[in-house]
Each structure stands twice: as C-alpha cells, then as structure tokens.
Amino acid sequence: MTGPTRRAAIAGGLALGFGLATTATAQDVTIRWALHPGAEADAVVNYFAPKYEAETGIKVIGEILPPNQLRDQMSIEAIGKTGRWDLGYHSPGWFGTFKDHVVDLTPLIESTGFDVSKYPPLIVESHMKSDARPGEIIAVPTTPAAPMMIARQDLFEHPDEQAAFKEKYGRDLTVPATYAEWRDVAEFFTRPAGAMAAGETLERPLYGWADALGAGAGITRSYIVVLYSAGLAGWGADFKPDIDNPILLETANWFTHMAQNTAPREAQNWGFLEGLEMFRDGHLATAVMWPQGLGTVEAEGGKAAGNTLYAALPQWEGNLKGYEQGVPFLGGGGVFVFDTPNQQEAFKFLKWMLQDQEIEWGKQSEQFSTTGHFASDELRNLKPYYANFLPAYEKTLQQVFIRQGIPEYGAVMWNGTTEFITDVFSGDLTGEQAQQRWVSSMTEAFTAAGYLK
C-alpha cells in the first residue's frame, strides 16, 4: 500500500486508534526496532525502552545489528513481509531498497503533533523526504551528522606561536576562516620531534591537519567535503556534469598537498572516526571531526580535553555558489516505520522519545539536531565542552550538502569521487586525466539513463 491509498487508510484509523486507552491493550503490544550500533542505539535499549514500558506498559525491543549486515537483514525481512520489525534504521542512500515497505508518516505526524519545523530545512530534505516517494514524509531523523573543524586551543593562543605566525604570514594566528588559511596553519604547525611547540619540546612529531585517508570510503568521505565546499555538485539541473570546472583541480591540489605534507602517514589507513586519538593525545594541531568522535576528543586525561576549539568548516574562497562556510556531506540516519499492524503505536513511541523527551534524547544519545537541543541551557551545561561545541555544530548543520535522489548517485558521484581522488593522490593519473575520465563516465551513465540526449 503506497501513496494516497496508504495515507487514507492510516488517517481513517487514527481517530479510533489514538482515542482508545492504551492500558487495556498495552501488554499485547511489542514494538521491535532494527538499530544501527552507536550511542543512540544504546540509549534506546538501555534508557528509553524501559522508561516507555514503565509509563505505558508497551514493550520496545531494540535489536542492534552489525553495520555490514543491517541493510541486508532489514531488506530480507521487508521483502519477505515477515513483520519482524516495526521500525528500521533509515540511511537516505538506502531508501530505494525500502520504498515499497514503509508507511507515509504524514498522517501520523499530523495526529500526534510531531513538529517537523524543529529540524533544519536541509535535514528535513535529506532525512525525511525522498524523490522515491514524492509528497510524503518517509522517516524522522535520529542521528543526522556532518563533519566540522577542531583545533588545539593551547597552540593557537600561545604567545610564541602567535608571534611566529604573524612574522611569517603577516596576519594573526586564528582558527582558519578559509581553506587557504587552513593550508597555512597546517604547514605552520607541522613539526618534527625535538622541535618546540607552545613552549614545549615535542617528543613526537606534530602534524598540522588530519582527516581519514584510508582507501575507499575513508578518502572519499574526506575529499568530497572539499569538492562540495568549492560549489561543485557533480551535475546541474540539466544533468550536465559540473566537474569539468577547473575548480575541481584546485580542490584536488589542496587536498593532496595537505594529505602528503601536513598529515601523519598513518592517516592513509584511517576510516570513519579513526585517528582522533592522535588529536586527543596532542599530536595534531587541527583535524576534521564528525560529532560521533566528540567523546574521543574530549576524553578525560587527554591533552585535548577542555583544550579544543570547534568551528564549522571554513569557506572555499571563490566557490561557485557563494557559500560563506564549508559545505560538509550530511550523513547519519533516522528511522522509518514499516507497514505493520503496530505502525501507529510505533510512531507514538518515536514522538514521545524524540520530542516529548527532546532534551533527554540529546543527553542520552549525544545526538543533536533540533532547535530545542541547540537552545537548551541544560544541554549546554551538561558537559564543560558542550557550550563551545553546540553553537559550532548548529552552524555546521545550517549549510550541508545532501545527496541527489537518483539511483545513479552511488555509481557516478560516490564511486566517481573515489576513483578521481585516489588516482590523483597516488599519482597514477594527472588531475586533468582523472577529471576527463570522470566527466566522460558520468556523461555516459546519464546518457544511458535517459537524462541526457
């Protein structure tokens, strides 16, 4: 059941379903949720599920599945119509697999008073809507996430470092406001063991910048942020590739220079969230951090604890879209509701957890995305570093890039980015050669799909 038919069926039963007292039937209801591992899954299983059962009598069972099995397991159960789960993990890039098996949340949102306006517009577009089901709300966000910049406060504020930087570059040492400034700062702070930094002799080398550079997803996730920040999108409304623009080569040159000259060699083995221990332990001056790495950076006893500056990614000067800050890739996920008899009760639980318990959700899950989270004094005061982190992360989420909703996205954009930056970084191809290959393969794919004539 899809589209208007599903919406009408749900709406027709809401008045009765929500009007009945839950106490008489609560013991007969068990909501089951397929979860992605993480602090948010732990919060569901260990805190919210027991609390909801104590308040309503309705059981919520969260099943945390291995990340590499989650999509396939949910798909098998959905296609088989087993009804194993009422709720499932929503990754926007996976939705094509589940588009025929989940309900339109619009009538449930209207009946429960779920407030969509609490989320930034780009999160709504990315995590709540899909071109595969136009005009519908197909999921709600739980863990939308985007990377930001972190910097060592003691290095940036030390008078010796400030004086040396100003003498060399003719400007004050500040957290970089542009990618060009980031390159200067990274070069300035990259030093060998035995050199001085902030008045201390380095026992190990200090590196000016780091991000995940591991083969495949590591380097792709890191580089695509730079590409988007330059104002590229892969293609325009007419499906003509925009990656033939010379600015693509500028981004590749910046990224390759930073990776080869200011990052530790170990970064070439890092994947998602790996390497932040080096920042924690004082061996990086700046780095890129996804919010899931906050606990590592601020771990008690580390050199970065209480000593970290947070900022949105800097502007790429001369970018094609007039962006005033960097444009990270919006990742993370949410939750959709499978077409099961428990769909109404399942969404009532979601509304209670994410909005009635809005601040508690932030506290327990360490996931932040709503206006309430960012305005909450309680959250800002919960941990010493939240007062600095939360405003910077709120700013980060105001300008993000969301993947285009076409089936070919993974092949032409994600895989295309992987091949391009891998070959440029390794030197197997020149930037121009890799660029031309990417433009040609994207054009061929779009022609075959009928987007281009």
N, C-alpha and C positions, 0 to 999 in steps of 0.2 A: 504494500500500500504506500503510495508516494503522493507528493504534491497536495493539491486541493482535496483529494479524497481522504488522505490521511488526516489533514488538518480538520476537516469537517467531522470525521469520526471521533477524533480526540476531543474537539470542542463540544460535541454533543454529549459526551460523558462526563465532562468536567463538573458541571453543576451538581450532579449526583455524587460523583467520586469524592469531590472535595467537601461536600456538605455532610457526609456521613462521619460519625465519630470514629476515630481510629482505635479506640480502646477495645472495642468488641472483636476486631479482626486483627489486631496488631500481632498477636502470636502466630498468625498464619502467614505473615509477610516476611520474606527474607530477600533483601536486595544484595545482589552479587556484582562485584566490580573488578574488572581486569585492570591492574595497575602497572605502571612503569616504575622501576625502582627509583628511590630518591627520598629526600626528607619529607616531601609531600605525601608519598605513599605511606611512610611510617606514621605520619600524623593522622591519616585516615584510619589506619588499622589500630593504632595504639591509643588514640585520643577521641576522635570524632565518632567513630563507630560505637564504642562503648557508651559514650555520652548520649548519643541519639537513642540507643536502645533503652537506656535508663529513663529518658524523658518520654519516649513514645511507645516502647515495647517492640519496636520494629528492629529486626536484626540487619546489620550491614556487614557483609563479609567481603573483605578486600583480599584479592589474590594477586600477589606481586610476582610477575613473570620475568624471566630473563629478557633483557632488551633485544637480544638477537632472535628470540622466539615469539615475542609479543604480537607482532603484526600477523605472523602466520597462524598462530593459535587462535587469535580473535577471528581471523578470516575463515578458518576451517569451521568454527562453531557458528559463525553468522551464515555462511553459505549452507551449512547443514541444518539451519533453523533449529538448533538444539535448545536454545533459550538458556544456555549455561550462564551467561552474564546479562545483567540488565544495563550495566554501564561499562563503557570501554574507553581506553586511552585514545585520545584524538591527537594525531600528528597531522597538520594540514597537508603535508605531502603524501599521506597515505589515504586520504579520504576517498579517492576513486574506488578503492577496494571495498569500502563500506557504504557507499552512497545509496544502495538499494536496501539497506538493512537497518537504518536508523530513522528515528522519527523527527519530524519538524517540531522544533521546540517553541515556535511562536505562540500557539495557544496556551502552552504550559507557562511560558513567561508572562503572558497577559493575566492568567488566572492567579498566579502566585505573587505577582508584583515584583518579579525579578527585574532589577534595574540595570539595563544594558548600558545606560549612559555613565555608569561608574567606570567604564573601561575606556582607555584612549581609542580614538576612532580607528587607528591603524590596527590595533589588536582586534577590534570588532571585525574589521575586514578580513584579517588573516585567520583568526581562530574561531570565528562564529559564523562565517558565511563561506559559501563555495559556489563557483560557477557551475559545478555539477548539479547543484540544487538551487537554482536562482529563486530569489524572493523568499527564502527560508532562513531560519536560524538553525544551524545543524549541530552546534556544540557550544559549550561555555568554557572560557579559559580557566585553567588552574595554575599553569606554570609557564606563561609566556616569558621569554627571556631573550636578552640581547647583550652583546659584549660592550665593555666600557674600558677606559684607561685608568690605570693605577700608577702611582709614583711614590717613591720614598721621601717622606717629608723631611727627614733629617738631612738628606743630601741637598734638597732644593733650598733649604733655609740656612744652611751653614754659611757663615760669612766668608770663609776662604773660597768655597765653591762659587758663591755669588760674585766675588771679586774676579776670580779667574775667568769665569764665563763672560762677564761683561768686557773684560780686557780682550778676549779672543773674538767675541761676536758683536760687540758694540751695543748690546741690549741686556736688559735684566734677565736673570735666570728665573723663569716661571714655568708652570705646567704648560706644555705646548698647546697653542691655540690653533695651529695649522700642522699639516703633515710635514711641511718643510722645516718648521721649528722642531718637530719631533725628531727628525733626522739629525739636526744639530745637537740636540740634547743627548740623543743616544750615542752619537760619536764622542761627545764631551765626556760622558761618564764611563765609556768602555775603557777599562784599565787592567793591566796585568797584576798578578800577585806581587806584592812588595811595594806597589805604588801607594800613595796616600789618597784617602777619600774621607771627607768630613773630619779631618784631623786625626784619622787612624790609619795605621799601616794595614794594607789588605793581606790577609793570609791566603786568600783565593782570589782569582780574577773577579772583577766586577763587570757586568755587561749592561749596556745601556737600554736594551729593548729585548722583548721576547714575546713570542706567540707560538702556538702549535705549528710545527713544520713537518710533522710526520707524513709519510706517503699517503696519498688518497684523501680521505676526509679531513685529516689534520691540516694540511697546507691549503686545501680548498676552502675550508671554513674560515681560515685566517685571511687569505688573499681576497676572497670575494667581497669582504667588507671594504677593502681599499677600492676595489673596482666600483662598487655602488657609491662610495663616498665621492668619487670623481664625477658622478652624474650619469654613469652608464647603467643600462638596464638589460642589455642583451639585444633587445629589439624594441621597436616602437609600435604604435597602434596599427601601422600598416604591415607589421611583421618583417620589415626590412631591418637587418642587423645594424645595431649602432656600434658594434665592437670594431668596426673598421676605422673608428676615430683615432687619431694619433694619441689622444689622452690615455688610451689603453696601454700603450708602450711606456708612457710616463709612470703609470701605476706599477707596471711590472718592474721597471728600473728601480723605483723607490723600494719596493718590497724585496727585490733580490739583493739590493745593497744592504738593507737593514738585516736581512737574514744571514748574509755572508760576512758582515763586518761588525755587527753590534750584538748579535745573539750568540748564546752558547751553542757549541756543536751538538750537545745533547738534544737541543730543541728539534733537530731533524728526526728524532724518534718519538716526539710527543704527539699525542692525540688530544681529544677534548678534555680540558681541565688538568692535563698533565703539565708539570713544570712549575706550578705555582709555589711548590715547596722552596724553589730557589729564591723566589721573591720573599717568601716568609723568612728565610734564613739569611737574607741580606745580600744576596749575590746578583740582584737585578735592580737597576735604578727605576725603570719603568716596565710595564707589561700590559698586555691585554687580558682582561678578566671577564669571564661570564659570571653572573651573580651566584651560580651554584658553587663557585670557588671561594666565596667570601669567608666561609669558616676556616679554610686552609690559610688564607692570607692573614687573618686576624687571630690565628691560633695562639693561645696563651703561651708566653715564653719565647715566641718568635721575635725576630728583630723588626718585623713589620707591624706587630700588634700595637695599636694606638699610634702608629707612625706612618700611616698610609693616607695619601691624598687621592680622592676619587673625582673623576670628571667624565663627561660624555666624550666620545671620540672627537678629535679635532677636525676642523674644516679642511677640505682639499681646496686650496686656493685656485680659482679659475674653473671650478667644477661646472659641468654643463647644465645643471638645474638650479643654480643659485642657492644651494644648501648652505646654511650657516654653521653647521656642525657635521661631523661624520655620520654616515648612514649605515649602521650595522644591520646585518641579516637578522630578522626576527625569527627565533626558533622557539623551542619549548612546545608545550602542548596544552591539552584541555581534556574535556570529557564529553562524549556523546551518549545518547540514550538509545539502546537497542529497542526494536519493535517487539516488546514482550508485554505480558499482562501487568507487569509491575511498573510500567513506564511512568505513571502518574506519581506513585509513591517514590520512585527513584528520583524524579526531578524535585519533589518536595524536599527530599533529603539534601540534594545539591543546593537548593535555595537556602535552606537552613544553615548549611555548613559554610557556604561561600559568602552569604550576605547577612543573614541574621547573626552569624558568628564571624563577621568580616575581620575584625581586629584579631580575634583568637586564631583565625586561619593564618594570618600573617605571622603571628607569634609561633605557632606550632609548626607550620610548613616552611617558614623562612622564604616564602614566595610573595612578591609584592607586585601589584599591577593595577589597583583601583585607586580612585580619588581618596577613598577612606583610608587606605594604607598610608598614602603619602601625606595626608593631613593629620594623622594621628600622633598626638604628643606621647601617648602611651607607647607606641612603637618606636618613636624616635629616642625615647628614654630607656628602652628595654635593654639595649646594649650600648656601650660607650661609643662605638663607631657608627651606629645607625644614623646619628644626627648628621654625619657627613656623607654617608653612603646613600641614604634615601633620596635627598634632593638631586644628587648627581644621577641616580638611576631613573628617577622620574623624568629628568631632562632627556636621558638616553632614549626612553620609550616614546618620546614625542616625535622622533624622526628616525624611522626604521624602514627597511625595505622588506616587502612581503613578496613571496614568490608568485609568479604569474600562474594563473589557474588553467594551464593547458597540459595535456598528457605528455607532451614532449619536453616539459621543463627539465626533468632529470637528465635526459639524454643530451639536449642541446646546451643547457646552461650549467647545470652542476657538473656533469662529466666533461663538458667543454672547458669549463674553468680549470678542472683538474689537469686535463691534458695540456692546456696552454701554459699554466704557471709551472707545472712540473718540467716541461721541456725547456722553458726559458731559464728556470732556476738551475737545472742540471747542465745547461749549455748545449743540449742535444740539437736545439734549433735556435736560430736568432729570434728576437722578438717579432720581427717582421714576418718571418716564415711561419711561426706559430700563429700569429694573428691571421694571416691569409688562409691557413688551413682551417681555422675556427670559423671564419666568415663563410668559407665555401661549404663546410659541413652543415652549418646552420641553415644556409640558403637551400641546400639540397633537401634537408629534412622538412623545411617549411613548404617547399615546392611539392614534395611528395605528399604532405598532409593536406594540400589544397589551400594553404594560407597565402601562398604566392603563386602567381601565374607564370 
